[in-house]
Amino acid sequence: MRALPEELERLVERARAAREQAYAPYSRFQVGAAIETASGHVFVGGNVENASYGATLCAERAAVAAMVAAGERVISRVAVYTEAPELTMPCGICRQVLVEFGGGATVVVASKDGAKVMPLSELFPEPFLFEPPSS
């Protein structure tokens, strides 16, 4: 893997470890994600497949769910790790969920062979944004 800044290397390592716990009996495509919040806490998730594919939970959304359950709301960095020969970008649903909590976040996608770092705003340049009506 090309050299990343130390803080991103640590986040990628957490995503790699989360990948090991992923539940992917159907696709056998394990994904791990690690999210660092503005407060410095890190939350991880692995993809959780289901026989009804629509019920599958991506690693990124699993990590976001853990973050929200812990009371955190602001993402500063995201790492996604797979063992695929090509870097695997977050899917569209995950991009939308990530932007809800961290439009200014930095994203690193990594595998054993390389990594790419980019702002979430570059990965998902025109997200759907909604301002709920005030009560």
ABEGO torsion letter per residue (X at the ends): XBBBBAAAAAAAAAAAAAAAABBBAAAGBBBBBBBBBAAGBBBBBBBBBBABAAABBBAAAAAAAAAAAAGBABBABBBBBBABABBBBBBAAAAAAAAAABAABBBBBBBAAEBBBBBAAAABABBBBBBBBBX
